[in-house]
């Protein structure tokens, strides 16, 4: 461990302390640090925007009534953060269209333009026109052909995913939702927050390979809390389905580029096997 955060670990968790990596699909992951005084979460080699989020945006989010893990300390070279340890994960029976999750996402999307003062900090959401070429040989020929056909047929709707409509979290998958001591839901891992279509957040928040009925049900729940979205539930669900398709392609590209952890690479094989049947069923 680097000495630049040792003093902070000693201050907040005590000494001696132990560290344990928390599993994740990308990057170096994060660690729970345990000492005589308690526990904290240490993340290092993270993008600067994540440190910026916890230092600047998270306190504003909390003042608006949306829970966020508190930043205990941070630094650079490499960029690192020390966060409070939240007590609970989101139970698996709340992983699909949970009302509190939908409320949190909708509120974040509505407030975010007022909470993020610096437009330069966000993750750049954009469509890579060379994605299909890059996936050649990594994805089955039939699957790749089907992906190209779907994107070509829905080209304008697909590109709408990358319109800078609002700030999104970028990776609100169920494992990134935690519960505070009072039972409020909150999001962690803000490494990909940036401006895009809120349907991308909705897509990632649904685990696995959802059916159309599940995507539509979630869109209806979300619109209850964000009626400012001038779309029908069906239209939002269609955009969300395309967002789910893009997240799968993005995940496959990360795997090919060697950007995933061991856990992430294990998921590549399952996705490769199940992707084509899911595409045929949904589109």
C-alpha positions in Angstrom: 0.0 0.0 0.0 1.1 3.5 -0.8 2.2 5.7 2.1 0.1 8.6 0.8 -3.1 7.1 2.3 -1.6 5.2 5.2 -2.0 8.1 7.6 -5.7 8.5 6.7 -6.3 4.8 7.1 -4.7 4.9 10.5 -6.9 7.9 11.4 -10.2 6.4 10.3 -9.9 2.7 10.9 -6.9 2.4 13.3 -3.8 0.3 13.2 -2.9 -2.4 12.5 -5.4 -2.7 9.6 -6.2 -5.3 7.0 -7.4 -4.9 3.4 -9.6 -7.1 1.3 -10.4 -6.6 -2.3 -14.1 -6.4 -3.2 -14.8 -8.3 -6.4 -15.8 -6.3 -9.5 -15.8 -6.7 -13.2 -13.5 -3.8 -14.2 -10.4 -2.0 -13.1 -8.3 -2.6 -10.0 -11.5 -2.8 -7.9 -11.9 -1.5 -4.4 -10.9 -2.7 -1.0 -12.6 -2.8 2.4 -10.1 -1.8 5.1 -10.6 -3.0 8.6 -8.9 -1.8 11.8 -9.5 -1.4 15.5 -11.7 1.7 15.0 -13.9 0.5 12.2 -14.0 0.0 8.4 -13.7 2.1 5.3 -13.6 1.7 1.5 -10.4 2.4 -0.3 -10.4 2.8 -4.1 -7.2 3.8 -6.0 -6.1 4.2 -9.6 -9.5 5.6 -10.4 -10.5 8.3 -12.9 -10.3 11.8 -11.6 -14.0 12.3 -12.2 -14.9 9.8 -9.5 -12.8 11.7 -6.9 -14.5 14.9 -8.2 -17.9 13.4 -7.8 -17.4 12.5 -4.1 -15.6 15.7 -3.3 -17.9 18.2 -5.1 -21.2 16.6 -6.2 -22.0 14.0 -3.5 -22.4 16.6 -0.7 -24.8 18.5 -2.9 -26.7 15.3 -3.7 -27.0 14.6 0.0 -28.5 18.0 0.7 -31.2 17.2 -1.8 -32.2 14.2 0.1 -30.4 11.5 -1.9 -28.0 9.4 0.2 -24.4 9.2 -0.8 -21.3 7.6 0.8 -19.2 10.3 2.6 -15.7 11.0 1.3 -13.2 10.7 4.2 -10.0 11.6 2.3 -8.7 11.7 -1.3 -5.5 12.3 -3.2 -3.7 12.1 -6.6 -0.8 10.3 -8.3 -2.6 7.9 -8.5 -6.1 9.3 -7.8 -7.6 7.6 -4.8 -10.5 8.0 -2.4 -11.3 6.8 1.1 -15.1 6.4 1.7 -17.3 5.5 4.6 -18.3 1.8 4.6 -22.1 1.5 4.0 -23.6 -1.4 5.9 -25.8 -3.3 3.4 -26.1 -4.4 -0.2 -29.4 -4.2 -2.0 -31.3 -7.5 -1.5 -31.7 -9.6 -4.6 -35.5 -9.5 -4.4 -35.2 -5.7 -5.1 -33.0 -6.0 -8.2 -35.7 -5.5 -10.8 -37.6 -2.2 -11.0 -37.4 -1.4 -7.3 -39.5 1.7 -6.5 -36.8 3.4 -4.4 -34.2 2.7 -7.1 -36.4 4.2 -9.8 -37.1 7.2 -7.5 -33.4 7.8 -6.9 -32.4 7.6 -10.6 -35.2 9.9 -11.6 -34.4 12.4 -8.9 -30.7 12.3 -9.9 -31.5 12.8 -13.5 -33.7 15.8 -12.7 -31.3 17.5 -10.3 -28.0 16.7 -11.9 -27.6 19.8 -14.1 -27.7 21.9 -11.0 -25.4 19.6 -9.0 -22.5 19.2 -11.5 -20.9 22.6 -12.1 -18.1 21.5 -14.4 -19.1 20.1 -17.7 -15.6 18.9 -18.5 -15.3 16.2 -15.9 -17.7 13.6 -17.2 -17.2 10.3 -19.0 -17.5 10.7 -22.8 -20.5 8.7 -24.0 -20.2 8.3 -27.8 -20.8 5.6 -30.4 -17.6 4.1 -31.8 -18.3 3.5 -35.5 -15.5 0.9 -35.6 -17.1 -1.2 -32.9 -18.3 -4.0 -35.2 -14.9 -4.2 -36.8 -13.3 -4.5 -33.4 -15.7 -7.2 -32.4 -15.0 -9.3 -35.5 -13.5 -12.6 -34.4 -14.4 -12.0 -30.8 -18.2 -12.4 -31.3 -19.8 -15.1 -33.4 -20.5 -14.2 -37.0 -24.3 -14.6 -36.8 -24.5 -12.6 -33.6 -22.3 -9.8 -35.0 -24.4 -9.7 -38.1 -27.6 -9.5 -36.1 -26.2 -6.7 -33.9 -25.3 -4.7 -37.1 -28.7 -5.2 -38.5 -30.5 -4.0 -35.4 -28.3 -0.9 -35.1 -28.7 -0.1 -38.8 -32.5 -0.5 -38.7 -32.8 1.7 -35.6 -29.9 4.0 -36.4 -31.4 7.3 -35.3 -32.9 5.9 -32.1 -29.6 4.2 -31.3 -27.6 7.4 -31.7 -30.1 9.1 -29.3 -28.5 7.1 -26.5 -25.5 9.3 -26.7 -27.3 12.7 -26.7 -26.1 14.7 -23.6 -29.6 15.0 -22.2 -28.7 14.7 -18.6 -26.0 13.5 -16.2 -26.2 9.7 -15.7 -24.4 7.4 -13.3 -23.3 5.1 -16.1 -23.2 1.8 -14.2 -26.2 1.6 -11.8 -26.2 -2.3 -11.9 -27.7 -3.9 -8.9 -24.4 -4.6 -7.2 -23.7 -0.8 -7.1 -26.8 -0.1 -5.0 -26.2 -0.1 -1.3 -28.3 0.7 1.8 -27.5 3.2 4.4 -27.9 2.5 8.2 -31.4 4.1 7.9 -32.3 1.8 5.0 -32.1 4.4 2.2 -30.8 3.3 -1.2 -27.7 4.9 -2.6 -25.4 4.5 -5.5 -21.6 3.8 -5.4 -18.9 3.6 -8.1 -19.3 6.9 -10.0 -16.4 6.2 -12.3 -18.5 6.5 -15.5 -20.8 9.4 -14.6 -21.3 11.7 -17.6 -23.9 13.2 -19.9 -26.1 10.9 -22.0 -29.6 9.6 -22.4 -31.1 8.6 -19.0 -32.3 5.4 -20.7 -28.7 4.1 -20.4 -29.0 4.2 -16.6 -32.3 2.3 -16.9 -30.7 -0.3 -19.1 -27.8 -1.0 -16.8 -30.1 -1.1 -13.7 -31.9 -4.2 -15.0 -29.8 -7.3 -14.4 -29.2 -10.0 -16.9 -31.0 -10.2 -20.2 -34.4 -8.8 -19.6 -37.6 -9.5 -21.4 -39.6 -6.7 -23.1 -42.3 -6.9 -20.4 -39.7 -6.3 -17.7 -38.2 -3.4 -19.6 -41.6 -1.9 -20.2 -42.6 -2.3 -16.5 -39.5 -0.5 -15.4 -40.1 2.4 -17.8 -43.6 2.8 -16.4 -42.2 2.9 -12.8 -39.5 5.4 -13.8 -41.9 7.8 -15.5 -44.0 8.0 -12.3 -41.0 9.8 -10.7 -39.8 11.7 -13.8 -42.8 12.9 -15.9 -40.6 15.5 -17.4 -39.4 12.9 -19.8 -41.6 13.6 -22.8 -41.9 10.0 -23.9 -44.5 7.3 -23.6 -43.5 4.2 -21.5 -43.3 2.2 -24.8 -40.9 4.7 -26.4 -38.7 4.9 -23.3 -38.7 1.1 -23.1 -37.6 0.9 -26.8 -34.7 3.3 -26.1 -33.8 1.3 -22.9 -33.7 -2.0 -24.9 -31.2 -0.4 -27.3 -29.3 0.9 -24.3 -29.0 -2.7 -23.0 -27.8 -3.8 -26.4 -25.1 -1.1 -26.3 -24.0 -2.0 -22.8 -23.5 -5.6 -23.9 -21.3 -4.5 -26.9 -19.4 -2.1 -24.6 -18.8 -5.0 -22.2 -17.5 -7.3 -25.0 -15.2 -4.5 -26.2 -13.8 -4.1 -22.7 -13.1 -7.8 -22.6 -11.3 -7.7 -25.9 -9.2 -4.8 -24.9 -8.1 -6.5 -21.7 -9.9 -4.0 -19.4 -11.8 -6.5 -17.3 -11.0 -8.3 -14.0 -11.1 -12.1 -13.7 -14.7 -11.9 -12.7 -15.5 -9.8 -15.7 -13.8 -12.2 -18.1 -15.8 -15.0 -16.7 -19.0 -13.1 -17.7 -17.8 -12.8 -21.3 -18.3 -16.4 -22.0 -21.8 -16.5 -20.7 -22.7 -13.3 -22.6 -21.3 -14.7 -25.8 -23.5 -17.8 -25.5 -26.7 -16.0 -24.5 -26.5 -12.8 -26.6 -27.9 -14.1 -29.9 -31.0 -15.8 -28.4 -31.7 -12.6 -26.5 -31.4 -10.4 -29.5 -33.8 -12.7 -31.5 -36.3 -12.7 -28.7 -36.3 -8.9 -28.0 -35.7 -7.4 -31.4 
